[in-house]
Amino acid sequence: MEITGSIKEVRAQVKEWRKQGLTVGLVPTMGYLHEGHKSLIDRAVLENDKVVVSDFVNPIQFGVNEDLSTYPRDIEADKKLCEAAGAALIFHPEPEEMYAPDFSTYVETEHVSAGLCGKTRPTHFRGVCTVVSKLFNIVAPDKAYFGQKDAQQLAVIRRMVRDLNMDIEIIGCPIIREADGLAKSSRNTYLSPEERKAALVLSKAIFHGEEMVKNGEKKSDVILTEMKQIIEAEPLAKIDYVEMVDADSIETVEEVKGRVLVAMAVYIGKTRLIDNFIV
């Protein structure tokens, strides 16, 4: 497995693979990889001849006073995980490689990025779309892999690819959870032992909502009220949002009909965590 921070070197390697008739998969990440990321790499390795993992903490998707400077990083551990999973190349650029000093071109989706996380992080998805479109241009993959935990991000990327006629297949992969149910996240490392225990209210509420739907409940207000009650019973938890939306348009819905996303963002202490399920 190779690692490079050079756009030129990534393009040269991919061109060589293309000459050999090989397919290429891309797994975009911000590093500090865990089992959730590994599940994406594992699937990409199964479905492509070569897999590129981008390992880049993207500064333009962090808002003012967000955790850019403290976001966890461990490139040595990332290399071990990628190599064990069978990735062929890690792209680990510095911000200066990705963004010129006078960088001024952005990619942005409307509507689908406005709700949920977009309400409290209004510039976040502009940063996500911009860096992902750059990665698509650099790697030119056949397929790209994203986790379902970031369900709105997945919907935004799919809309961008559709609207801009990008010749890339977007693959969504299931949420990977800890043994006690908490969705795996790089930000889980911020949690104190007490907060880590409190964070289980997210998955507890998710599982309860799923069970309600399985038992025939379709009204969003009934489902969301019970989910919120579970979270509000935890003193360390503060709700950002708990909503039911159309899984593709991210527009609010009043009942379970078609493909529906039930998503939440909750602060446990100062750490903002997300979780969801799809019907």
C-alpha positions in Angstrom: 0.0 0.0 0.0 1.2 3.5 -0.9 0.6 6.8 0.8 1.0 10.3 -0.8 0.0 13.9 -0.2 0.4 14.8 -3.8 -2.5 15.3 -6.2 -0.2 14.8 -9.1 1.0 11.4 -7.8 -2.6 10.2 -7.1 -3.6 11.1 -10.7 -0.5 9.3 -12.1 -1.3 6.2 -10.2 -4.9 6.1 -11.2 -4.0 6.6 -14.8 -1.7 3.6 -14.6 -4.4 1.5 -13.1 -6.8 2.6 -15.9 -4.3 1.6 -18.5 -4.4 -1.9 -17.0 -8.2 -1.9 -17.2 -8.7 -1.8 -13.5 -11.7 -0.4 -11.6 -11.2 2.2 -8.8 -13.1 2.8 -5.7 -12.8 5.8 -3.4 -13.5 6.0 0.4 -13.5 9.7 1.5 -12.6 10.1 5.2 -11.3 12.7 7.6 -9.0 10.1 9.2 -8.9 8.7 12.7 -10.4 5.6 11.2 -12.5 3.1 13.1 -14.6 0.0 12.3 -17.2 2.1 10.6 -14.6 3.4 8.1 -13.2 -0.1 7.8 -16.6 -1.4 6.7 -16.6 1.1 3.9 -13.1 0.0 2.8 -14.0 -3.6 3.1 -16.9 -3.2 0.7 -14.9 -1.0 -1.7 -12.2 -3.7 -1.8 -14.8 -6.4 -2.6 -16.3 -4.3 -5.5 -13.2 -2.7 -7.1 -9.8 -3.7 -8.3 -8.1 -0.8 -6.5 -9.2 1.3 -3.6 -8.1 4.8 -2.7 -8.8 6.1 0.8 -8.6 9.9 1.3 -7.5 10.9 4.8 -8.0 14.6 5.1 -9.5 16.8 7.8 -11.2 19.3 5.5 -11.0 22.8 7.1 -13.8 24.4 5.0 -16.5 22.1 6.4 -15.9 23.3 10.0 -17.7 26.4 11.1 -16.5 29.1 13.5 -15.8 27.7 17.0 -16.2 24.1 15.8 -13.5 21.4 16.5 -11.1 21.7 13.6 -8.0 22.2 15.7 -9.0 19.4 18.2 -10.4 16.9 15.7 -8.6 13.6 16.4 -5.8 12.6 14.0 -3.7 9.4 13.9 -2.2 8.7 10.5 -0.1 5.8 11.7 -3.1 3.9 13.0 -5.0 4.9 9.8 -2.3 3.4 7.6 -2.4 0.1 9.6 -6.2 -0.1 9.2 -6.1 0.7 5.5 -3.4 -1.8 4.8 -5.1 -4.5 6.7 -8.4 -3.8 4.9 -6.7 -4.1 1.5 -6.6 -0.4 0.3 -4.1 0.3 -2.4 -3.4 4.0 -1.8 -4.0 6.6 0.9 -4.3 10.2 -0.2 -3.2 12.3 2.8 -2.8 15.9 1.6 -2.0 19.1 3.6 -4.7 21.8 3.3 -2.3 23.8 1.1 -2.3 21.0 -1.5 -6.1 21.1 -1.7 -6.7 24.8 -1.4 -4.7 27.6 -3.0 -4.3 30.8 -0.9 -6.8 32.6 -3.0 -9.2 29.6 -3.4 -12.7 31.0 -4.1 -14.8 28.3 -5.9 -17.3 26.3 -4.0 -19.9 23.6 -4.7 -23.2 23.9 -2.9 -26.6 22.1 -3.0 -29.8 23.9 -2.1 -32.8 22.6 -0.1 -31.5 19.1 0.7 -28.7 20.7 2.8 -30.9 23.3 4.5 -32.6 21.3 7.2 -31.3 18.9 9.9 -27.6 19.6 10.4 -27.7 22.4 7.9 -29.8 24.5 10.3 -27.0 24.8 12.9 -24.1 24.2 10.6 -25.0 26.5 7.6 -21.7 26.3 5.8 -20.9 22.6 6.5 -22.4 21.0 3.4 -20.9 23.6 1.1 -17.5 22.5 2.5 -18.4 18.8 2.2 -19.6 19.1 -1.5 -16.6 21.2 -2.4 -14.0 18.8 -1.0 -15.8 15.7 -2.3 -16.1 17.1 -5.8 -12.4 17.9 -5.7 -11.7 14.3 -4.6 -13.9 13.0 -7.4 -11.9 15.1 -9.9 -8.6 14.0 -8.5 -9.3 10.2 -8.2 -12.0 9.8 -10.9 -13.4 6.7 -9.2 -16.0 4.3 -10.6 -17.6 4.1 -7.1 -17.5 6.1 -3.9 -18.5 4.9 -0.5 -20.2 6.8 2.3 -21.6 5.7 5.7 -25.3 5.8 6.4 -24.6 7.4 9.9 -24.1 10.7 8.0 -27.4 10.2 6.3 -27.9 13.9 5.2 -24.4 14.0 3.9 -25.1 10.9 1.8 -28.3 12.5 0.4 -26.5 15.7 -0.4 -23.7 13.9 -2.2 -26.2 11.8 -4.2 -28.0 15.0 -5.2 -24.7 16.7 -6.2 -23.7 13.7 -8.3 -27.1 13.6 -10.0 -27.4 17.3 -10.6 -23.8 17.7 -12.0 -23.9 14.6 -14.1 -20.9 13.0 -12.4 -20.2 9.5 -13.7 -19.7 8.0 -10.3 -21.9 5.5 -8.4 -22.5 6.4 -4.8 -22.7 3.5 -2.4 -24.3 4.0 1.1 -23.1 1.5 3.7 -24.9 0.6 7.0 -24.2 2.2 10.4 -21.6 0.3 12.4 -22.3 0.3 16.2 -20.4 -0.4 19.4 -21.5 -3.6 21.3 -23.7 -1.4 23.5 -25.4 0.2 20.5 -23.6 3.6 20.2 -22.9 4.5 16.6 -19.2 4.5 15.9 -17.8 8.0 15.5 -14.4 9.7 15.7 -16.0 12.2 18.0 -16.8 9.5 20.6 -13.2 9.9 21.8 -14.2 13.4 23.2 -16.6 11.7 25.7 -15.7 11.3 29.4 -16.7 7.9 30.9 -19.9 9.5 32.3 -20.7 11.1 29.0 -20.0 7.9 27.1 -22.7 6.1 29.2 -25.1 9.0 28.7 -24.6 8.9 25.0 -26.5 5.6 24.8 -29.7 7.6 24.9 -29.2 8.2 21.2 -29.2 4.6 20.1 -31.9 3.8 22.7 -34.2 6.4 21.1 -33.3 5.1 17.6 -34.1 1.5 18.5 -37.3 2.6 20.2 -38.4 4.6 17.1 -37.6 1.6 14.9 -39.7 -0.7 17.1 -42.6 1.7 17.0 -42.6 1.7 13.2 -42.3 -2.1 13.1 -45.4 -2.2 15.3 -47.4 -0.1 12.9 -47.0 3.5 14.1 -46.8 5.9 11.2 -47.4 9.3 12.6 -44.2 11.3 12.9 -45.4 13.4 15.9 -46.1 10.3 17.9 -42.8 8.6 17.1 -40.7 11.7 17.6 -42.4 12.6 20.9 -41.5 9.3 22.4 -37.9 9.4 21.1 -37.4 12.9 22.5 -38.7 11.8 25.9 -36.1 9.1 26.1 -33.3 11.6 25.3 -34.7 14.3 27.6 -34.6 11.9 30.5 -30.8 12.0 30.4 -29.5 15.1 32.2 -26.3 15.3 30.1 -28.2 15.3 26.8 -29.3 18.4 24.9 -31.3 17.9 21.7 -30.2 19.8 18.6 -32.9 18.1 16.5 -35.0 14.9 16.2 -36.9 14.9 12.9 -38.6 12.7 10.4 -37.9 13.6 6.7 -38.0 12.2 3.2 -34.7 10.3 2.9 -33.9 11.8 -0.5 -35.2 15.4 -0.4 -34.7 15.9 3.4 -38.1 17.6 3.5 -40.2 17.2 6.6 -42.9 14.5 6.5 -45.9 13.9 8.8 -46.1 10.1 8.5 -44.1 7.1 7.4 -44.7 6.9 3.7 -42.2 5.9 1.0 -38.5 6.1 2.0 -38.2 8.0 5.3 -35.3 9.1 7.4 -35.6 9.6 11.2 -32.5 11.5 12.2 -31.1 13.2 15.3 -28.3 15.4 16.6 -27.8 15.5 20.3 -25.2 17.2 22.5 -23.7 15.0 25.2 -21.9 17.6 27.2 -20.0 19.6 24.6 -19.9 16.8 22.0 -22.4 16.8 19.2 -23.4 13.3 18.1 -25.7 12.1 15.3 -27.7 8.9 14.7 -30.5 7.8 12.5 -32.6 5.0 11.0 -34.3 4.7 7.6 -37.7 3.1 6.9 
